[in-house]
Amino acid sequence: GGGGGGGEGEADEGGRRRGGERREKRAPLDRSLLKGVAANSLGGVQLLLLESDELRVESDEAAQLRELAASVRAWRSAARAALDAPSPSEEELAGLLQQLSNIPVRLRERGEIQRSLASKRWLLSRRPALLSALEATRPSLEEVSGLCDEAAGLGLGQLPEVLQ
Protein backbone atom coordinates (compact mmCIF):
# COMPACT_ATOMS: atom_id res chain seq x y z
CA GLY A 1 0.00 0.00 0.00
CA GLY A 2 1.01 3.52 -0.59
CA GLY A 3 -1.16 5.37 1.92
CA GLY A 4 1.09 5.65 5.01
CA GLY A 5 1.78 9.30 5.85
CA GLY A 6 5.55 9.52 6.20
CA GLY A 7 7.84 12.45 6.75
CA GLU A 8 8.71 12.77 3.06
CA GLY A 9 5.33 14.25 2.10
CA GLU A 10 5.35 17.09 4.64
CA ALA A 11 5.42 19.86 2.03
CA ASP A 12 3.52 20.02 -1.23
CA GLU A 13 5.01 21.18 -4.53
CA GLY A 14 4.41 24.87 -3.80
CA GLY A 15 6.48 24.81 -0.65
CA ARG A 16 3.45 24.83 1.63
CA ARG A 17 3.58 23.01 4.92
CA ARG A 18 0.70 21.32 6.65
CA GLY A 19 -1.72 23.90 7.89
CA GLY A 20 -1.09 26.13 4.88
CA GLU A 21 1.90 28.03 6.28
CA ARG A 22 4.51 29.00 3.74
CA ARG A 23 8.24 28.48 4.26
CA GLU A 24 10.99 30.46 2.60
CA LYS A 25 13.32 28.33 0.54
CA ARG A 26 16.85 28.76 1.85
CA ALA A 27 20.17 27.69 0.49
CA PRO A 28 21.46 24.52 2.17
CA LEU A 29 23.36 25.14 5.38
CA ASP A 30 27.12 25.24 4.88
CA ARG A 31 28.32 22.60 7.35
CA SER A 32 31.78 24.20 7.44
CA LEU A 33 30.19 27.02 9.47
CA LEU A 34 29.81 24.55 12.33
CA LYS A 35 33.57 24.19 12.70
CA GLY A 36 34.85 26.10 15.68
CA VAL A 37 31.44 27.31 16.85
CA ALA A 38 30.44 26.03 20.27
CA ALA A 39 26.93 24.59 20.33
CA ASN A 40 26.25 26.48 23.58
CA SER A 41 27.13 29.85 22.04
CA LEU A 42 24.71 32.25 20.38
CA GLY A 43 26.29 31.39 17.03
CA GLY A 44 25.77 27.71 17.76
CA VAL A 45 22.11 28.32 18.64
CA GLN A 46 21.64 30.27 15.41
CA LEU A 47 23.25 27.47 13.39
CA LEU A 48 20.96 24.91 15.04
CA LEU A 49 17.97 27.06 14.12
CA LEU A 50 19.17 27.33 10.51
CA GLU A 51 19.58 23.57 10.37
CA SER A 52 16.13 23.10 11.93
CA ASP A 53 14.66 25.37 9.25
CA GLU A 54 16.54 23.54 6.51
CA LEU A 55 15.21 20.21 7.74
CA ARG A 56 11.79 21.77 8.31
CA VAL A 57 11.71 20.55 11.87
CA GLU A 58 9.06 22.09 14.10
CA SER A 59 9.53 21.39 17.80
CA ASP A 60 9.11 22.96 21.20
CA GLU A 61 12.88 22.95 21.56
CA ALA A 62 13.34 24.92 18.35
CA ALA A 63 10.73 27.43 19.53
CA GLN A 64 12.56 27.76 22.86
CA LEU A 65 15.86 28.29 21.03
CA ARG A 66 14.24 31.01 18.89
CA GLU A 67 12.99 32.75 22.05
CA LEU A 68 16.42 32.44 23.65
CA ALA A 69 18.19 33.89 20.59
CA ALA A 70 15.68 36.76 20.45
CA SER A 71 16.10 37.53 24.16
CA VAL A 72 19.90 37.53 23.85
CA ARG A 73 19.71 39.90 20.87
CA ALA A 74 17.31 42.16 22.82
CA TRP A 75 19.67 42.11 25.85
CA ARG A 76 22.64 43.02 23.64
CA SER A 77 20.71 45.93 22.19
CA ALA A 78 19.69 47.17 25.66
CA ALA A 79 23.27 46.81 26.94
CA ARG A 80 24.67 48.78 23.99
CA ALA A 81 22.05 51.49 24.51
CA ALA A 82 22.91 51.73 28.22
CA LEU A 83 26.62 51.94 27.46
CA ASP A 84 26.00 54.65 24.85
CA ALA A 85 23.66 56.65 27.10
CA PRO A 86 25.28 59.58 28.94
CA SER A 87 23.88 58.59 32.32
CA PRO A 88 21.79 55.44 32.56
CA SER A 89 20.34 54.65 35.96
CA GLU A 90 22.23 52.45 38.37
CA GLU A 91 19.16 50.19 38.48
CA GLU A 92 19.22 49.75 34.71
CA LEU A 93 22.92 48.81 34.76
CA ALA A 94 22.41 46.46 37.72
CA GLY A 95 19.47 44.86 35.92
CA LEU A 96 21.51 44.31 32.76
CA LEU A 97 24.35 42.77 34.79
CA GLN A 98 21.85 40.47 36.55
CA GLN A 99 20.27 39.47 33.23
CA LEU A 100 23.71 38.73 31.81
CA SER A 101 24.41 36.33 34.65
CA ASN A 102 21.21 34.45 33.69
CA ILE A 103 21.93 34.14 29.95
CA PRO A 104 22.59 30.41 29.44
CA VAL A 105 24.67 30.70 26.28
CA ARG A 106 28.29 31.62 25.75
CA LEU A 107 28.82 35.13 24.43
CA ARG A 108 32.29 35.91 23.15
CA GLU A 109 31.96 39.51 24.35
CA ARG A 110 30.48 38.60 27.77
CA GLY A 111 33.55 39.63 29.77
CA GLU A 112 34.02 42.88 27.90
CA ILE A 113 30.37 43.93 28.19
CA GLN A 114 30.25 42.86 31.84
CA ARG A 115 33.33 44.98 32.64
CA SER A 116 31.97 47.95 30.69
CA LEU A 117 28.59 47.81 32.43
CA ALA A 118 30.18 47.35 35.86
CA SER A 119 32.66 50.19 35.22
CA LYS A 120 29.92 52.54 34.08
CA ARG A 121 27.85 51.61 37.12
CA TRP A 122 30.83 52.29 39.41
CA LEU A 123 31.56 55.63 37.75
CA LEU A 124 27.93 56.72 38.12
CA SER A 125 27.32 55.54 41.67
CA ARG A 126 30.50 54.71 43.56
CA ARG A 127 32.80 57.42 42.22
CA PRO A 128 30.71 60.21 43.83
CA ALA A 129 30.82 58.25 47.09
CA LEU A 130 34.63 58.06 46.88
CA LEU A 131 34.90 61.79 46.14
CA SER A 132 32.62 62.54 49.07
CA ALA A 133 34.63 60.29 51.39
CA LEU A 134 37.90 61.92 50.32
CA GLU A 135 36.49 65.39 50.96
CA ALA A 136 35.43 64.52 54.50
CA THR A 137 37.41 66.00 57.36
CA ARG A 138 38.29 62.52 58.61
CA PRO A 139 37.68 60.04 55.78
CA SER A 140 37.05 56.46 56.79
CA LEU A 141 40.09 54.47 55.70
CA GLU A 142 37.94 51.34 55.38
CA GLU A 143 35.39 53.06 53.10
CA VAL A 144 38.01 54.78 50.92
CA SER A 145 40.07 51.59 50.68
CA GLY A 146 37.01 49.52 49.72
CA LEU A 147 35.95 51.97 47.01
CA CYS A 148 39.51 52.16 45.63
CA ASP A 149 39.75 48.36 45.59
CA GLU A 150 36.46 48.16 43.64
CA ALA A 151 37.76 50.72 41.12
CA ALA A 152 41.06 48.89 40.69
CA GLY A 153 39.20 45.61 40.17
CA LEU A 154 37.25 47.23 37.34
CA GLY A 155 40.38 48.63 35.69
CA LEU A 156 39.72 52.15 36.96
CA GLY A 157 42.81 52.34 39.17
CA GLN A 158 44.27 55.25 37.21
CA LEU A 159 41.48 57.70 38.12
CA PRO A 160 42.93 60.66 40.05
CA GLU A 161 40.70 60.11 43.06
CA VAL A 162 41.72 56.44 43.21
CA LEU A 163 45.43 57.30 42.99
CA GLN A 164 44.95 59.87 45.74
N, C-alpha and C positions, 0 to 999 in steps of 0.2 A: 504494500500500500504506500501511497505517497501523501497521506494526509497529516502526518505528525508535524506539529508546529515547532520547528527547530530554531536555533539562533540565527541561521543563515538568512531567513526571510524577514528579518526585523524591519528593513527599510524597503519601500517600493522603488520603482525605477526613477521617480522624480525626487528622490532624496528625502521623502517624508518618513517620519517615524510613526510608530503606533500612536494613536491619539491625535494625529494630524500635525504635530509640531514639526517644524522645518529645521534642519541642521545645515550649517554652512559646511561646504566641502573644504577641507584643509589639505595642504600638502602633507605627505607622510612625515612623521616625526623623525628627525635626524638623530639616530641612536648615539652618534658620537658626542652629542650635547650632554649625555649622561655621564661621560667620563669626567671625573674630578668634582662633580657636584654631589654634595652630601644629600641623601634622601631627606634628612631632617632639617634642611635649610629651606628658605623661601624659594630659591631656585629649584630645589628638588621637588617641592610641593607643586610648583608651577609646571614642571616637566611631567609629573604624575597626572596632573589635570589635562595637559595636552595629550598624553597617551590615552587617558580615559576617554577624551573626546574622539580621538582617532579610532579607538576601538568601539566607540558608541556605547560605552558602559554607563549606565545610570545606577547610582547606588547612594545610600545614606552617607557612606564614607566620603564619596566624591563631593557631595553637597557640603559636608562638614569641612572638607579641605578648601572648597571655594570660599566658604564663610571665613575660615582662618586666613586665607590669602588676602581677602578683602579687608579684614580687620587689621592685618599687619600693614597693608598699604595705607589705610586710614590713619593708623598710629604714626607711621613715618611722616605723613603729610602734616599731622598735628605737631609732631616734634620739630619738624623743619620750621613751621610757622612760629612756634614758641621761641626757637633759637633766633629767628629773624626779627622777632618783635622787640622793640626797644625796652620794654619792661613788662614781661608777662608776670602773672601773679605767682607767688611762691606755691600756692595750692595747685595751680596748673602744672608747674614744673614737678612738684612732688607726685601729682597724679600720673604724669607721663612716666616718671621713673618707676612708680609702682606697677603701671601697666607693662612696662618693659620687662620687669622681673617675672611677669606672668605670661609672656609670649613664649609658647612652647617650641619655637623653631629657631634654628641658628641663623643669626644675622651677622654678616661679615663686618658690618659697621657698628655692632652692638656696643663694644667698648668705647669707641670714639663718641658715639651719640650719648652714651651714659655719662662719660666724663664732661662733655659739653653741657648737658642739662644740669648735672650736679654743680659744675663750676658757675654757671649762670645763676643757679639758685643760691649758691654761697655768696656771690657778688651782690645779689639783690637783697639778701636777708642777713647774712652773717657779717659781711663787711661793715655795714653801719654799726653793728654791735661791737665789732673790734675797735672801730674808730672812737666810739663812745667810751669804751673801756679804757682806751689809751689816753683820752682826754680827762679822765677822772683824776681827782687830786691824789687818790691812793688806789691805782688800778689793782684789781685782783690778779695776782700772778697766775692762779689756776685758770681763771676765765681767759685771760690773754693767751696763755700757753695753749689752752685747748683750741681756741679759735685759730691760732697760728698753725697748730698741727693739722687742723682740718684743711686750711688753705694749702699747706705744703703737700698734703695728700692728694689734692686736686690739681697740683701743678701750678699753684698760684703763689709759690714761695717767694717770688721776686717782686711782689707788690710792696711799695714803700712802707705801708703800715705793718706788713708782716716782717719785713727786714728790721724795722724799728725795734 
